[in-house]
């Protein structure tokens, strides 16, 4: 019997409104999965992500679709158990990415 390991998965969603010339909104989520290997993790993550897709009407009356856009990365955790302070995700960033992360999201 194989031992399951913990993985963090970076998942990308796209929010699309039915407005002409409207810029899409993007969301990155980090989720934890236990699995025997990366292929199993990707299968679990895709299934969960697709089940989380949603369509709703915004306050302004526009239809918004949140759809799964893909898996950005899979990161195997080196620890065998999850405890306070366990690193679940890390990545290297370019200067422009840091600037973007430090810029607050503006509501329209």
C-alpha positions in Angstrom: 0.0 0.0 0.0 1.4 3.4 -1.0 1.5 6.2 1.5 -0.5 9.3 0.8 1.3 12.6 0.9 0.0 16.2 1.2 0.1 18.5 -1.8 -0.9 22.2 -2.2 -2.4 23.0 -5.5 -2.6 26.5 -7.0 -5.9 26.8 -8.9 -6.9 29.6 -11.3 -10.5 30.7 -11.8 -11.8 33.4 -14.2 -14.8 35.6 -13.6 -16.5 36.7 -16.7 -19.3 39.3 -16.9 -21.6 39.6 -19.9 -20.6 43.2 -20.5 -18.9 44.3 -23.8 -15.3 45.3 -23.3 -15.3 44.2 -19.6 -12.0 42.9 -18.3 -12.1 39.5 -16.7 -11.4 39.1 -13.0 -9.0 36.3 -11.9 -8.8 34.4 -8.7 -6.0 32.1 -7.5 -6.8 29.7 -4.8 -4.5 27.4 -2.9 -6.0 24.1 -1.8 -4.6 21.1 0.1 -5.1 17.5 -1.1 -3.8 14.2 0.1 -2.9 11.7 -2.6 -0.4 9.0 -3.6 1.0 10.9 -6.5 0.8 14.1 -8.6 -1.5 12.6 -11.2 -4.1 11.7 -8.5 -3.7 15.2 -7.0 -4.4 16.9 -10.4 -7.5 14.7 -10.9 -8.8 15.6 -7.5 -8.1 19.3 -7.9 -9.7 19.5 -11.3 -12.8 17.7 -10.1 -13.2 20.0 -7.1 -12.5 23.1 -9.2 -15.0 22.2 -11.8 -17.7 21.5 -9.2 -17.0 25.0 -7.7 -17.9 26.8 -11.0 -20.9 29.1 -10.5 -23.1 31.5 -12.5 -25.0 34.3 -10.7 -26.5 37.7 -11.3 -24.6 40.7 -9.8 -26.2 43.6 -8.0 -26.0 45.6 -11.2 -27.9 42.9 -13.1 -25.1 41.4 -15.1 -24.5 37.7 -15.4 -21.2 36.6 -13.9 -19.6 33.2 -14.6 -16.8 31.9 -12.4 -15.1 29.1 -14.3 -12.1 26.9 -13.6 -9.3 28.0 -15.9 -6.5 25.6 -14.9 -4.0 24.3 -12.4 -1.1 26.6 -12.1 1.2 24.4 -9.9 1.3 21.4 -7.7 3.6 21.5 -4.7 4.5 18.4 -2.6 4.7 19.2 1.1 7.9 17.9 2.7 6.2 17.4 6.1 4.2 14.3 6.8 1.6 16.1 8.9 0.0 19.5 8.7 0.7 21.7 11.8 0.8 25.4 12.6 3.2 27.1 10.3 3.5 24.3 7.7 4.5 25.8 4.4 1.8 24.9 1.9 2.9 27.0 -1.1 5.9 29.0 -2.3 7.0 30.5 -5.6 9.6 32.9 -7.0 8.3 36.2 -8.3 9.4 38.8 -10.8 9.5 42.5 -9.8 6.3 43.3 -11.7 4.5 40.4 -10.0 5.4 41.8 -6.6 4.2 45.2 -7.6 0.9 43.7 -8.7 0.5 41.7 -5.5 1.1 44.9 -3.4 -1.5 46.8 -5.4 -4.9 46.7 -3.7 -7.8 45.4 -5.8 -10.2 48.3 -6.6 -13.9 47.8 -6.5 -15.7 49.3 -9.4 
